Amino acid sequence: MKNIFFNSSSYLVGMMESVLKTNIHLHGEENLLKDSPTLFVSNHFTRFETFVMPYIIDTYAHMSVRSLADHSIFVGSFSKYLDRVGTVSTQNTQRNEIILGDLMTGRDNWIIYPEGMMVKNKKVSKDKGFILHTDKQDFTVRTGSATLAIMSELLKQEYRQAQREGDIIKIRAMREKYRISSEESMAYKNSIVVPVNITYTPIRPGINPLMSLGKSFLEPIDARLNEELEIEGNILLDSEIHIRFDKPIDIAEYLYHIHKKMQDLNQPLSEVLISSYTRQDLTTRFMDAIYKNTLINFDHIFALVLEYYSKEFVRSDELKSAIFLAAKAVGSLKTYHLHHSITEALYKLLTDEKDPWFESVLALALEQKVLVHVEEALYRIDREVFEDEHDFHTIRIKNTLRVILNEVSLFSSITQSVKDTLQKSAHDIKNEVFYAICKSDEKRYTKDYNNFYSAVLSKPKEIGAPFVLYDPAFTTGLVLSHGYKSSPSEIKELSHYLHERGINVYGIRLQGHGTLSEDMRDSTWEEWYDSFNRGFAAMRQVSEKLFVAGFSTGGLLAILATVRKLNKVEGLIVINAALELQDIRVNYVVPTLNRLNDFLSLFNADLEYVQSEPEFPEFNYTRNYIKSLNQLNELMKVCRSSLPLVTAPTLIVQADNDPVVKPESAQKIMEKISSKRKDLKMLPFSRHVIVLGEGKNEVFERVYAFIQSIAKADKSG
């Protein structure tokens, strides 16, 4: 049945299409067998699932699907709408026959929610089967969908047997009962059950446009329905909707194995025993698949950390470190699907910059008073508030974090891994986070090095590797970056000099550097900044005082980091910062690149790179791609506009006869930054790489003296 829902141009459908195209994420489409009669079985959290899911499956998988909907929403004009789109009320006395007829013939697929109701609190436990918990009573997951799946296959077999025997009376009776026309035949493929998990992230309460829109469709609006419009309107408009299809269960094959199992156990094959056993067993099987496909996300980890954190008070940095390590522990289980909020760039949580996932769920916890703000960066966990289950129909808007926690509390391996993580001291957690980021950075480099390895062109692996000089006894840390086209080896001598004097150093490897120039060609300045941030995240865990520094292009990144972290660093150090370059190929070639390429294309010779001989070729690339130059140019623009926002103590070191960076760049930095303390040291050098070679110790001493002076000022203050 291809009903008018899928062709409607109504405002509701138009709005839904525009929303879902942005927010919908499908997984496991390869598990859909489009020519097999399919019964989708899914978890049930929102009212709109009953009519949105058929639309989604039809639109994205091109499978016509009908659904059952609670009789309570068949009111007013919305009732007519649901009838038109083929949705059947749970109180329809012919609902089973309608479903069975569709599955027997394969004319329509169905989606059913075995939980039997919206599980608003997401509180589910497992004993022999799955149990749903409300504030008033407990319910077992219903077995009706399993019965329908089994019956659809058995009835097909029964119908075919009647055909073989020429039993016209039985055939007519079955056609009439299951609404099968004379032109229709039994589906030639076996019926299948496809478990479906729907996970929403984030889940947030709050006023939204759909609350007023709903009043035009649903009247009257009581408190319960208003709650549904509030939470579900926000989900539709602002949440990612992740739908995962699990592997299909072939019902004929399943029944064969059940028969075989009973024969092996010498149990009688009575229909009653088969029906009783199989419907419960099949239900448990597909519900297990549904729940295990929950997409674990940042909000889950946040809620788990609050639940199992042993202390009443928690600092913001400790909470973030615990979340990071807990997410890593859950990921190491390699059992569950993980959302990108806890797999991609999770280190950004630890960079002293605003993280959207953390800020959002923190605001929710504060608003619902699960967390109480005590003082700057210090919170109290209110256990009584967090544990309050409220009423079943209000918990989603009154204690949303409890709902989020309940969704993953079913998984003992997850809860245990978080518990084990939080048994460690805050100090130990931070140390583990530090080592985890360092190891991850090393793996990233190894992967890049191997991907771009050339027996002829590649330098020894250790040349381009990021490095950490760390002694737990030291409390001052420095994040230090090399320059454009170079590698961490460029800054190793300075790093060792500082480390020997009591300063821990993280030697950054900027993305695309230290391997082959082709790797750098496809890297962006934002990725270079991300590399800097990974080192910052690591050193923040083990440093009481943290400085940022960079040579040449690394100096630009250090400036940008200082600004983006709202100057929450002890000090900024820039050495020959590449604010403006002497090289005409940056000042001229890049701005006129399109015209130049248009001209060269007449000769089929587009300019892709230029050759340049570096001072230290053992550490640097000789090939300079135009794409990379363009990225450097963009970084310089961003950095120039950011200079007035720098207020941290700053040391500027510049060679007075730098052949690469215009020496006046240092003076411009000095004039434009807003720091109360800013020191400019012009040194008599006629080369760019002043952190290596003759006279380098003068640079090293200036840097160390600056760090020491800040540390002493802090102590005296």
KAWO-V68854 format. One record per backbone hydrogen bond with DSSP energy under -0.5 kcal/mol. NH is the residue of the N-H (numbers start at 1). CO is the residue of the C=O. Records with the same first field share a line. If there is no record, write none. Layout:
NH = CO, CO
This chain:
3 = 1
4 = 84
6 = 3
7 = 4
8 = 4
14 = 10
15 = 11
16 = 12
17 = 13
18 = 14
19 = 15
20 = 16
21 = 17
22 = 18, 19
23 = 19
24 = 20
25 = 241
27 = 243
31 = 28
32 = 29
33 = 31
34 = 32
36 = 33
39 = 192
40 = 38, 110
41 = 194
42 = 112
43 = 196
49 = 46
50 = 47
51 = 48
52 = 48
53 = 49
55 = 51
56 = 52
57 = 53
58 = 54
59 = 55
60 = 56
61 = 57
62 = 58
63 = 57
66 = 109
68 = 111
69 = 88
73 = 70
74 = 71
75 = 73
78 = 75, 217
79 = 75, 76
80 = 76
81 = 77
82 = 78
83 = 79
84 = 80
85 = 81
86 = 83
87 = 82
88 = 67
90 = 69
92 = 89
95 = 92
98 = 94
99 = 95
100 = 96
101 = 97
102 = 98
103 = 99
104 = 100
105 = 101
106 = 102
107 = 102
108 = 102
109 = 64
110 = 38
111 = 66
112 = 40
114 = 112
116 = 113
119 = 44
120 = 118
122 = 119
124 = 122
125 = 131
127 = 129
131 = 125
132 = 139
133 = 123
134 = 132, 137
139 = 132
141 = 130
142 = 114
147 = 143
148 = 144
149 = 145
150 = 146
151 = 147
152 = 148
153 = 149
154 = 150
155 = 151
156 = 152
157 = 153
158 = 154
159 = 155
160 = 156
161 = 157
162 = 158
163 = 159
164 = 160
165 = 161
166 = 162, 163
167 = 162
168 = 166
171 = 167
172 = 168
173 = 169
174 = 170
175 = 171
176 = 172
177 = 173
178 = 174
179 = 176
180 = 175
181 = 179
184 = 181
187 = 104
192 = 37
193 = 249
194 = 39
195 = 193
196 = 41
197 = 244
199 = 197, 242
201 = 240
204 = 202
211 = 208
212 = 208, 209
213 = 209
214 = 210
215 = 211, 212
216 = 213
217 = 214
218 = 214
219 = 217
222 = 220
226 = 222
227 = 223
228 = 224
229 = 225
230 = 226
231 = 227
232 = 228
233 = 229
234 = 230
235 = 231
236 = 232
237 = 233
238 = 234
239 = 235
240 = 201
241 = 23
242 = 199, 240
243 = 25, 241
244 = 197, 242
245 = 27, 243
246 = 195, 244
249 = 193
250 = 248
251 = 191, 249
252 = 191
254 = 250
255 = 251
256 = 252
257 = 253
258 = 254
259 = 255
260 = 256
261 = 257
262 = 258
263 = 259
264 = 260
265 = 261
266 = 263
267 = 262
274 = 270
275 = 271
276 = 272
277 = 273
278 = 274
279 = 275
280 = 276
281 = 277
282 = 278
283 = 279
284 = 280
285 = 281
286 = 282
287 = 283
288 = 284
289 = 285
290 = 286
291 = 287
292 = 288
293 = 289, 290
294 = 291
296 = 294, 337
301 = 297
302 = 298
303 = 299
304 = 300
305 = 301
306 = 302
307 = 303
308 = 304
309 = 305
314 = 379
316 = 377
319 = 315
320 = 316
321 = 317
322 = 318
323 = 319
324 = 320
325 = 321
326 = 322
327 = 323
328 = 324
329 = 325
330 = 326
331 = 327
332 = 328
333 = 329, 330
334 = 331
337 = 294
339 = 296
342 = 339
343 = 340
344 = 340
345 = 343
348 = 345
349 = 346
350 = 347
351 = 348
356 = 354
359 = 355
360 = 356
361 = 357
362 = 358
363 = 359
364 = 360
365 = 361
366 = 362
367 = 363
368 = 364
369 = 366
370 = 365
371 = 365
372 = 380
374 = 378
375 = 378
378 = 375
379 = 314
380 = 372
381 = 312
382 = 370, 380
383 = 381
386 = 382
387 = 383
388 = 384, 385
389 = 387
394 = 391
395 = 391
397 = 394
398 = 394
399 = 395
402 = 399
403 = 399
404 = 400
405 = 401
406 = 402
407 = 403
408 = 404, 405
409 = 405
410 = 406
411 = 408
412 = 410
414 = 411
415 = 411
416 = 412
417 = 413
418 = 414
419 = 415
420 = 416
421 = 417
422 = 418
423 = 419, 420
424 = 421
429 = 425
430 = 426
431 = 427
432 = 428
433 = 429
434 = 430
435 = 431
436 = 432
437 = 433
438 = 434
439 = 435
440 = 436
441 = 437
442 = 438
443 = 439
444 = 440
445 = 441
446 = 442
447 = 443
448 = 444
449 = 445
450 = 446
451 = 447
452 = 448
453 = 450
458 = 454
463 = 460
464 = 460, 461
465 = 461
467 = 507
469 = 505
470 = 468
474 = 471
476 = 502
477 = 545
478 = 504
479 = 547
480 = 478, 506
481 = 549
486 = 483
489 = 463
490 = 487
491 = 488
492 = 489
495 = 491
496 = 492
497 = 493
498 = 494
499 = 495
500 = 496
501 = 498
502 = 499
503 = 498
504 = 476
505 = 469
506 = 478
507 = 467, 505
508 = 480, 506
510 = 508
513 = 510
514 = 486
519 = 516
520 = 512, 516
521 = 517
522 = 518, 519
523 = 520
528 = 524
529 = 525
530 = 526
531 = 527
532 = 528
533 = 529
534 = 530
535 = 531
536 = 532
537 = 533
538 = 534
539 = 535
540 = 536
541 = 537, 538
542 = 538, 539
543 = 540
544 = 475
545 = 475
547 = 477
548 = 571
549 = 479
550 = 573
551 = 481
552 = 575
554 = 551
555 = 552
556 = 552
557 = 553
558 = 554
559 = 555
560 = 556
561 = 557
562 = 558
563 = 559
564 = 560
565 = 561
566 = 563
567 = 562
568 = 565
569 = 567
570 = 546
571 = 546
572 = 649
573 = 548
574 = 651
575 = 550
576 = 574, 653
578 = 552
579 = 577
582 = 660
583 = 660
586 = 583
587 = 583
588 = 584
589 = 584
590 = 585
592 = 588
593 = 590
596 = 592
597 = 593
598 = 594
599 = 595
600 = 596
601 = 597
602 = 598, 599
603 = 600
604 = 601
605 = 600
608 = 606
610 = 624
612 = 622
614 = 612
617 = 614
619 = 616
620 = 616
621 = 485
624 = 610, 622
625 = 623
626 = 608
629 = 625
630 = 626
631 = 627
632 = 628
633 = 629
634 = 630
635 = 631
636 = 632
637 = 633
638 = 634
639 = 635
640 = 636
641 = 637
642 = 638, 639
643 = 639, 640
645 = 642
646 = 643
647 = 645
650 = 677
651 = 572
652 = 679
653 = 574, 651
654 = 681
656 = 683
657 = 685
658 = 655
662 = 580
665 = 662
666 = 663
667 = 663
668 = 664
669 = 665
670 = 666
671 = 667
672 = 668
673 = 669
674 = 643, 646
676 = 647
678 = 676
679 = 650
681 = 652, 679
682 = 680
683 = 654, 681
685 = 683
690 = 688
692 = 689
696 = 693
698 = 695
699 = 695, 696
700 = 696
701 = 697
702 = 698
703 = 699
704 = 700
705 = 701
706 = 702
707 = 703
708 = 704
709 = 705
710 = 706
711 = 707
712 = 708
713 = 709
714 = 710
715 = 711
716 = 712
717 = 713
